[in-house]
Amino acid sequence: MPETLDMAQEPVLLTTHPTKAYAATEVAAQLKPFTIESCEPKPNDVMAEIIYCGVCHSDLHFIRNDWGMSIYPLVPGHEIIARVTKIGDHVSKFKVGDLVGIDCLVDSCRECANCKEGYEQYCTTGWVATYSSPEKDGSVTYGGYSQQIVCDESYVLKVPDSMPLERVAPLLCAGITTY
């Protein structure tokens, strides 16, 4: 039976529900079935069912804690293609049924000069990664090796229906910039 993890470090008033995932529960552990608690979308959030998630060398580095910053249990995956299943009350860029992509960034301070200029990857107070990253509320992010993800619409990309989705997922990796 998979373990269940409460994502919040302190009680919150958000509705949560179990979501199947694959996680490494300790350094260099093999991924195994795991259950995370997914939150309902907040006003600016998109909830999406994951269709494809690419495998990146960064996932392996995080599982092994090669860079000394992994948080366990760890659900990797940042090359995500998903279909929107629910939206928050203030979401304006997406509707239920849209195909979307989510890459390695899911939040930033949005206040520093870099964020205001559209360079969130250079956020001076620290951006939030798709997985194994502390969020502003103290919870930890979980990635695309799961059934669904909830993310602020500002960090979600629209994907055309005509694209071969299994080939689009790997394009959401920072490694694409080397080509």
C-alpha positions as CSV (number, residue, x, y, z in Angstrom):
1,M,0.0,0.0,0.0
2,P,1.5,3.4,-1.0
3,E,2.3,5.9,1.7
4,T,0.3,9.1,2.0
5,L,2.1,12.4,2.5
6,D,0.5,15.6,3.8
7,M,2.1,18.3,1.7
8,A,1.6,21.1,4.2
9,Q,3.8,21.5,7.2
10,E,1.0,23.2,9.2
11,P,-2.8,22.9,8.9
12,V,-4.4,24.6,5.9
13,L,-8.0,25.0,4.9
14,L,-7.5,23.6,1.4
15,T,-9.4,20.6,0.1
16,T,-7.0,17.8,-0.8
17,H,-7.4,14.4,-2.4
18,P,-5.1,11.5,-3.0
19,T,-3.1,11.4,-6.2
20,K,-1.1,8.4,-7.5
21,A,2.5,9.1,-8.2
22,Y,6.0,7.5,-8.3
23,A,8.4,8.6,-5.7
24,A,11.9,8.1,-4.4
25,T,11.5,8.0,-0.6
26,E,15.2,8.3,0.2
27,V,18.5,9.0,-1.5
28,A,19.1,6.8,-4.5
29,A,16.0,4.7,-3.9
30,Q,14.2,3.3,-6.9
31,L,10.9,5.0,-7.7
32,K,7.9,3.2,-6.3
33,P,4.1,3.8,-6.2
34,F,3.3,6.5,-3.8
35,T,0.3,8.7,-2.9
36,I,0.6,12.4,-2.6
37,E,-2.2,14.8,-1.5
38,S,-3.1,17.2,-4.3
39,C,-4.7,20.5,-3.4
40,E,-7.8,21.9,-5.2
41,P,-6.9,24.8,-7.4
42,K,-6.5,28.2,-5.8
43,P,-8.0,31.2,-7.7
44,N,-5.2,31.5,-10.2
45,D,-4.4,27.8,-10.5
46,V,-4.9,25.2,-13.2
47,M,-5.4,21.5,-12.3
48,A,-4.3,19.2,-15.1
49,E,-4.3,15.4,-15.7
50,I,-0.8,14.4,-16.8
51,I,-0.7,12.6,-20.2
52,Y,3.1,12.5,-20.8
53,C,6.1,13.4,-18.8
54,G,9.6,13.2,-20.2
55,V,12.6,11.7,-18.4
56,C,15.5,14.1,-17.8
57,H,19.0,13.6,-16.5
58,S,18.1,16.1,-13.8
59,D,15.5,13.7,-12.5
60,L,18.2,11.1,-11.9
61,H,20.5,13.7,-10.2
62,F,17.7,14.7,-7.9
63,I,16.8,11.1,-7.1
64,R,20.4,10.4,-6.1
65,N,20.7,13.9,-4.4
66,D,23.8,14.5,-6.5
67,W,23.4,18.3,-6.0
68,G,22.7,18.1,-2.3
69,M,19.3,19.8,-2.4
70,S,16.7,17.0,-2.9
71,I,13.7,16.8,-0.5
72,Y,12.3,13.3,0.1
73,P,9.9,11.8,-0.7
74,L,10.6,13.1,-4.2
75,V,8.3,12.9,-7.2
76,P,10.4,13.9,-10.2
77,G,9.4,15.1,-13.7
78,H,9.3,18.5,-15.2
79,E,8.7,17.8,-18.9
80,I,4.9,17.7,-18.5
81,I,2.1,17.6,-21.0
82,A,-1.4,17.5,-19.5
83,R,-5.0,18.3,-20.1
84,V,-6.8,20.9,-17.9
85,T,-9.4,19.3,-15.7
86,K,-10.3,22.2,-13.4
87,I,-9.5,25.9,-13.1
88,G,-9.5,28.5,-10.3
89,D,-12.0,31.3,-10.3
90,H,-9.6,33.9,-11.6
91,V,-7.9,31.8,-14.4
92,S,-8.2,33.6,-17.7
93,K,-5.7,31.9,-20.0
94,F,-7.0,28.4,-19.9
95,K,-10.3,26.4,-19.9
96,V,-11.1,22.9,-19.0
97,G,-10.0,20.5,-21.8
98,D,-7.0,22.6,-23.0
99,L,-3.7,20.8,-23.6
100,V,-0.9,22.4,-21.6
101,G,2.8,22.1,-20.8
102,I,4.5,22.6,-17.5
103,D,8.3,22.8,-17.3
104,C,10.9,23.2,-14.6
105,L,9.5,26.5,-13.0
106,V,6.2,26.8,-11.2
107,D,6.6,30.0,-9.2
108,S,8.8,33.0,-8.3
109,C,8.5,36.1,-6.2
110,R,7.0,38.1,-9.1
111,E,8.3,41.3,-7.4
112,C,12.0,41.6,-8.1
113,A,13.2,43.4,-11.2
114,N,14.0,40.1,-13.0
115,C,10.5,38.7,-12.4
116,K,8.9,42.0,-13.5
117,E,10.9,41.9,-16.8
118,G,9.8,38.3,-17.5
119,Y,13.1,36.6,-16.3
120,E,11.7,34.5,-13.5
121,Q,14.5,32.0,-13.9
122,Y,16.7,34.8,-12.5
123,C,14.4,35.6,-9.5
124,T,16.6,37.2,-6.9
125,T,14.6,35.8,-4.0
126,G,14.3,32.3,-5.3
127,W,12.1,30.6,-7.8
128,V,10.1,27.4,-7.2
129,A,11.0,24.3,-9.1
130,T,8.4,21.8,-10.4
131,Y,9.5,19.2,-7.9
132,S,11.5,18.9,-4.7
133,S,11.2,22.6,-4.0
134,P,9.8,24.5,-1.0
135,E,6.7,26.6,-1.9
136,K,5.9,29.9,-0.2
137,D,3.3,28.2,2.0
138,G,6.0,25.7,3.3
139,S,4.7,22.7,1.3
140,V,7.0,20.9,-1.2
141,T,6.4,20.6,-4.9
142,Y,5.8,17.2,-6.7
143,G,6.5,16.7,-10.3
144,G,5.1,14.9,-13.4
145,Y,5.6,11.3,-12.4
146,S,2.0,11.5,-11.1
147,Q,-1.5,11.6,-12.3
148,Q,-2.1,15.3,-12.0
149,I,-0.5,18.6,-11.1
150,V,-1.8,21.9,-9.8
151,C,0.1,25.0,-11.0
152,D,-0.5,28.8,-11.2
153,E,-1.6,29.7,-14.8
154,S,1.4,32.1,-15.1
155,Y,3.7,29.0,-15.4
156,V,1.6,27.0,-17.7
157,L,2.0,27.0,-21.5
158,K,-0.7,26.2,-24.1
159,V,0.0,23.3,-26.4
160,P,-1.7,23.0,-29.8
161,D,-3.9,19.9,-30.3
162,S,-2.1,19.2,-33.6
163,M,1.3,18.6,-31.9
164,P,2.6,15.0,-31.3
165,L,2.4,15.3,-27.5
166,E,4.9,12.5,-26.8
167,R,7.5,14.6,-28.7
168,V,6.5,17.9,-27.2
169,A,7.1,16.8,-23.6
170,P,10.9,16.7,-23.8
171,L,11.0,20.2,-25.3
172,L,9.9,21.5,-21.9
173,C,13.3,20.8,-20.5
174,A,15.9,23.5,-20.0
175,G,18.2,21.2,-22.0
176,I,16.4,22.2,-25.2
177,T,18.3,25.5,-25.1
178,T,21.5,23.6,-26.0
179,Y,20.2,22.7,-29.4
